[in-house]
Amino acid sequence: MVARPLYRIAFINQGKVYEVYARHVGGSGIMGFVEVSGLEFDARASVVVDPGEEALRQEFARVKRFHVPMHAVIRVDEVEQVGQAKVRDLPEGANVTPFPLVSGRPPREDRS
């Protein structure tokens, strides 16, 4: 049996860095977004409750899949096991600049 891939995804959301684990990360049907689905949480963390991971479990409790803007993704790693999901503040003085995206379509001309 082939093991399903597991990914650790770090992305910026509302001034914080989210780090979650998922079974699928790929291109989205929504232009300029990355689709993330099959979230996994560390089973060992259920014994000792970490408030940060618990908050993430609640935030994504009924989410089947979500889409992250490409410019918000910091890193995607393929990993062997689930670690602790976390949310942390951006480091003080972090130099994070959104990547400029260019639409694939030229602007529509007014044809009056």
Backbone as JSON, one array per atom type, in Angstrom:
{
  "sequence": "MVARPLYRIAFINQGKVYEVYARHVGGSGIMGFVEVSGLEFDARASVVVDPGEEALRQEFARVKRFHVPMHAVIRVDEVEQVGQAKVRDLPEGANVTPFPLVSGRPPREDRS",
  "N": [[0.84, -1.18, 0.0], [0.6, 2.16, -0.9], [1.68, 5.04, 0.71], [-0.3, 7.89, 1.36], [0.44, 11.19, 0.23], [1.55, 13.78, 2.48], [1.28, 17.1, 3.48], [2.82, 20.06, 4.78], [1.65, 23.23, 5.21], [2.35, 26.6, 5.11], [0.98, 29.74, 5.55], [-0.07, 33.17, 5.18], [-2.56, 34.81, 7.01], [-4.7, 37.3, 7.76], [-2.68, 38.86, 9.06], [-1.32, 36.96, 10.54], [0.67, 33.96, 10.8], [-0.27, 30.94, 9.58], [0.06, 27.48, 10.11], [-0.56, 24.46, 8.83], [-1.53, 20.99, 8.34], [-2.09, 18.88, 5.58], [-3.69, 16.59, 3.28], [-3.99, 17.13, 0.6], [-2.76, 19.5, -1.65], [-2.99, 21.86, -4.09], [-3.43, 23.27, -7.42], [-6.06, 25.61, -7.78], [-9.49, 25.85, -8.85], [-10.17, 28.41, -8.86], [-8.86, 31.23, -10.1], [-5.57, 32.23, -9.27], [-5.44, 31.18, -6.74], [-4.62, 28.68, -4.24], [-5.61, 25.42, -3.6], [-6.54, 23.7, -0.66], [-7.03, 20.7, 1.04], [-8.36, 17.96, 3.03], [-7.5, 18.19, 5.76], [-5.32, 17.46, 8.49], [-4.85, 16.72, 11.9], [-2.66, 16.57, 14.72], [-2.83, 13.6, 16.39], [-1.78, 12.96, 18.86], [-1.88, 15.33, 20.16], [-4.38, 15.54, 21.21], [-4.4, 14.5, 23.74], [-2.91, 16.22, 25.43], [-4.07, 19.33, 25.64], [-3.53, 21.83, 23.38], [-3.97, 25.21, 23.21], [-3.69, 26.77, 20.86], [-3.68, 24.93, 18.69], [-6.14, 23.77, 19.18], [-7.84, 25.92, 18.7], [-7.47, 26.15, 15.94], [-8.5, 23.69, 15.11], [-11.2, 24.11, 15.71], [-11.75, 26.34, 14.08], [-11.5, 25.25, 11.5], [-13.3, 23.17, 11.58], [-15.7, 22.4, 10.14], [-14.89, 22.6, 7.56], [-14.44, 21.57, 4.33], [-12.73, 21.96, 2.16], [-10.36, 24.56, 1.48], [-9.37, 27.73, 0.06], [-6.44, 29.45, -0.63], [-4.99, 32.57, -1.25], [-2.5, 32.75, -3.76], [-0.34, 34.51, -3.33], [-0.24, 34.61, -0.58], [0.8, 32.28, 0.35], [3.48, 30.89, 2.03], [5.14, 28.67, 2.22], [5.32, 25.24, 1.18], [5.66, 22.02, 2.25], [6.45, 18.6, 1.73], [5.86, 16.14, 4.04], [6.56, 13.5, 6.46], [5.07, 12.86, 8.7], [2.29, 13.96, 10.72], [2.47, 17.04, 12.35], [2.33, 19.53, 14.92], [-0.28, 21.72, 14.45], [-0.37, 25.25, 14.02], [-0.79, 28.74, 14.89], [0.75, 31.77, 14.54], [2.07, 35.03, 15.35], [3.2, 37.33, 12.85], [6.68, 37.76, 12.58], [8.25, 40.53, 14.26], [8.94, 43.32, 12.3], [8.95, 41.86, 9.97], [9.54, 41.27, 6.59], [7.4, 41.02, 4.44], [6.11, 40.89, 1.35], [3.42, 41.08, -0.83], [3.28, 39.07, -3.75], [3.22, 40.4, -6.97], [0.45, 39.88, -9.02], [-0.51, 39.14, -12.34], [-3.22, 39.44, -14.42], [-4.46, 36.97, -16.67], [-5.94, 37.85, -18.8], [-6.37, 40.47, -21.18], [-7.33, 43.9, -20.45], [-10.74, 44.75, -20.85], [-11.92, 46.44, -23.68], [-13.77, 49.43, -24.22], [-16.31, 49.34, -26.44], [-17.97, 51.27, -27.82]],
  "CA": [[0.0, 0.0, 0.0], [1.36, 3.4, -1.02], [1.24, 6.06, 1.66], [-0.77, 9.14, 0.75], [1.32, 12.3, 0.6], [1.13, 14.68, 3.55], [1.95, 18.38, 3.29], [2.75, 21.13, 5.78], [1.45, 24.45, 4.46], [2.43, 27.83, 5.9], [0.43, 30.86, 4.79], [-0.43, 34.35, 5.97], [-3.99, 35.1, 7.05], [-5.04, 38.38, 8.68], [-1.52, 39.27, 9.84], [-0.76, 35.85, 11.31], [1.16, 32.84, 10.01], [-0.94, 29.67, 9.86], [0.78, 26.29, 9.67], [-1.49, 23.34, 8.93], [-1.15, 19.77, 7.64], [-3.19, 18.47, 4.7], [-3.41, 15.5, 2.33], [-4.0, 17.63, -0.77], [-2.47, 20.9, -1.94], [-2.83, 21.95, -5.54], [-4.04, 24.4, -8.1], [-7.48, 25.8, -7.51], [-10.32, 26.26, -9.95], [-10.29, 29.85, -8.73], [-7.58, 31.76, -10.56], [-4.75, 32.94, -8.29], [-5.57, 30.56, -5.42], [-4.16, 27.32, -4.0], [-6.65, 24.66, -2.88], [-6.04, 22.85, 0.42], [-8.11, 19.85, 1.57], [-7.92, 16.81, 3.81], [-6.71, 18.63, 6.91], [-4.96, 16.47, 9.5], [-4.36, 17.28, 13.15], [-1.85, 15.63, 15.49], [-3.65, 12.79, 17.31], [-1.18, 13.01, 20.2], [-2.22, 16.62, 20.78], [-5.68, 15.45, 21.88], [-4.17, 14.16, 25.14], [-2.56, 17.5, 26.06], [-4.75, 20.31, 24.81], [-2.81, 23.05, 23.03], [-5.02, 26.16, 22.83], [-3.51, 27.21, 19.48], [-4.16, 23.88, 17.79], [-7.58, 23.61, 19.41], [-8.5, 27.02, 17.98], [-7.45, 25.79, 14.52], [-9.48, 22.6, 14.93], [-12.55, 24.7, 15.7], [-11.89, 27.21, 12.91], [-11.63, 24.44, 10.3], [-14.1, 21.99, 11.92], [-16.66, 22.0, 9.11], [-14.33, 22.99, 6.27], [-14.08, 20.44, 3.47], [-11.53, 22.46, 1.48], [-10.29, 26.02, 1.47], [-8.53, 28.29, -0.98], [-5.54, 30.48, -0.11], [-4.38, 33.33, -2.35], [-1.11, 32.31, -4.02], [0.65, 35.42, -2.74], [-0.21, 34.45, 0.87], [1.49, 31.03, 0.68], [4.89, 31.08, 2.35], [5.9, 27.45, 1.98], [4.63, 23.95, 1.19], [6.63, 20.93, 2.39], [5.92, 17.25, 1.87], [6.42, 15.62, 5.28], [6.24, 12.1, 6.71], [4.07, 12.69, 9.75], [1.59, 15.17, 11.15], [3.02, 17.76, 13.49], [1.38, 20.39, 15.61], [-0.76, 22.88, 13.7], [-0.2, 26.43, 14.87], [-0.98, 30.09, 14.39], [1.66, 32.66, 15.27], [2.16, 36.37, 14.8], [4.34, 37.6, 11.97], [7.79, 38.33, 13.37], [8.39, 41.99, 14.23], [9.79, 43.79, 11.21], [8.96, 40.9, 8.86], [9.49, 41.92, 5.29], [6.56, 40.18, 3.6], [5.49, 41.69, 0.31], [2.65, 40.23, -1.75], [3.79, 38.93, -5.11], [2.26, 41.01, -7.89], [-0.15, 38.95, -9.97], [-1.01, 39.75, -13.55], [-4.33, 38.68, -14.96], [-4.18, 36.36, -17.97], [-6.75, 38.48, -19.83], [-6.18, 41.92, -21.31], [-8.51, 44.63, -20.04], [-11.8, 44.86, -21.87], [-12.03, 47.78, -24.27], [-15.1, 49.93, -24.43], [-16.58, 49.33, -27.89], [-19.21, 52.04, -28.04]],
  "C": [[0.89, 1.25, 0.0], [0.79, 4.43, -0.06], [0.8, 7.32, 0.91], [0.17, 10.26, 1.16], [0.69, 13.18, 1.69], [1.95, 15.96, 3.4], [1.77, 19.28, 4.51], [2.7, 22.43, 4.98], [1.52, 25.63, 5.43], [1.92, 28.96, 5.01], [0.04, 31.98, 5.74], [-1.92, 34.59, 5.85], [-4.22, 36.14, 8.14], [-3.88, 38.72, 9.63], [-0.9, 38.2, 10.71], [-0.28, 34.77, 10.33], [0.46, 31.58, 10.48], [-0.05, 28.55, 9.34], [-0.12, 25.1, 9.92], [-0.95, 22.16, 8.12], [-2.35, 19.29, 6.84], [-2.72, 17.37, 3.76], [-3.39, 15.99, 0.89], [-3.71, 19.12, -0.8], [-2.27, 20.97, -3.45], [-3.47, 23.19, -6.1], [-5.53, 24.43, -7.87], [-8.2, 26.13, -8.81], [-10.55, 27.76, -9.93], [-8.92, 30.43, -9.06], [-6.85, 32.55, -9.45], [-4.81, 32.35, -6.89], [-4.97, 29.16, -5.42], [-5.24, 26.62, -3.19], [-6.0, 23.72, -1.87], [-7.21, 22.02, 0.94], [-7.51, 18.66, 2.31], [-7.05, 17.19, 4.99], [-6.5, 17.5, 7.91], [-4.45, 17.2, 10.73], [-3.65, 16.19, 13.93], [-2.72, 14.92, 16.52], [-3.1, 12.85, 18.72], [-1.57, 14.28, 20.92], [-3.57, 16.57, 21.49], [-5.53, 15.09, 23.36], [-3.85, 15.43, 25.94], [-3.12, 18.59, 25.15], [-3.88, 21.56, 24.64], [-3.85, 24.06, 22.55], [-4.91, 26.64, 21.39], [-4.04, 26.19, 18.49], [-5.66, 23.66, 17.96], [-8.37, 24.7, 18.69], [-8.54, 26.73, 16.48], [-8.44, 24.67, 14.22], [-10.9, 23.16, 14.84], [-12.77, 25.56, 14.46], [-12.15, 26.41, 11.63], [-12.52, 23.21, 10.5], [-15.02, 21.52, 10.8], [-16.18, 22.36, 7.7], [-13.89, 21.75, 5.51], [-12.79, 20.76, 2.71], [-11.53, 23.96, 1.54], [-9.28, 26.47, 0.44], [-7.73, 29.46, -0.39], [-4.99, 31.25, -1.3], [-2.92, 32.93, -2.51], [-0.09, 33.2, -3.34], [0.73, 35.31, -1.22], [0.53, 33.19, 1.3], [2.97, 31.31, 0.88], [5.7, 29.87, 1.92], [4.98, 26.24, 2.0], [5.71, 22.88, 1.23], [5.9, 19.61, 2.4], [6.63, 16.65, 3.07], [5.96, 14.17, 5.49], [5.18, 11.9, 7.77], [3.47, 14.03, 10.15], [2.28, 15.75, 12.36], [1.93, 18.62, 14.1], [1.01, 21.57, 14.72], [-0.66, 24.09, 14.62], [-0.53, 27.71, 14.11], [-0.03, 30.96, 15.21], [1.66, 34.03, 14.6], [3.33, 36.44, 13.83], [5.46, 38.17, 12.82], [7.86, 39.84, 13.19], [9.36, 42.38, 13.12], [9.86, 42.83, 10.03], [8.76, 41.64, 7.55], [8.73, 41.01, 4.33], [5.83, 41.08, 2.63], [4.7, 40.77, -0.6], [3.26, 40.23, -3.14], [2.78, 39.52, -6.07], [1.75, 39.98, -8.89], [-0.68, 39.72, -11.16], [-2.1, 38.85, -14.1], [-3.96, 38.15, -16.34], [-4.97, 37.01, -19.11], [-6.42, 39.97, -19.93], [-7.45, 42.65, -20.87], [-9.5, 44.78, -21.19], [-11.89, 46.3, -22.36], [-13.49, 48.16, -24.42], [-15.35, 50.06, -25.92], [-17.89, 50.03, -28.18], [-19.36, 52.43, -29.48]]
}
